[in-house]
Amino acid sequence: MKNKSAKRLWGDYLDHHLEYAFVPEPRVEHFGDTPEIANTCLDLVLAGKKRATSPSLLGLQCRNEPLPRIGDFTVLTNWEGEAKCIVRTVAVRLKPFFSISSSYAKLEGEGDGSLDYWKKAHWEYYTRELEPFGRVPRDSMIVVCEVFDKVYEAKD
């Protein structure tokens, strides 16, 4: 793990949860593609309001990133790379963009929590995400719906 604060936070977690000492190293990442999105989403996770994230399958494939799996750990950072908490994936579903439900949008916890907000914000994100690869979002594209639990928070 290259990120020192993530390595330290993961070590602190393992001090209390030795049963996970031999699991694969967690991903280290922030949400979104701007400082504002990353830090706002992190604050929502820390407040217990955000329990899901939704990358596009095409974006993961273009970046050569694996699908999340149930049981995966992720160290979440702010935009500056400071580790703030650890989440663990509890569900993963692949769904077309057009079939995202209002209950799922609410799990994401962003904006006003509505499906309309979710669709607008995510469409804008997917447009930016796919542009470098010469791709565009479509209503039928597959969204990776990852639900997680916050399992540990940094002690500041």
Helices and strands as residue ranges (DSSP letters): H 4-16, G 18-20, E 27-29, H 35-46, E 52-53, H 57-62, E 73-77, E 83-96, G 97-99, H 102-108, H 115-130, G 131-133, E 142-153
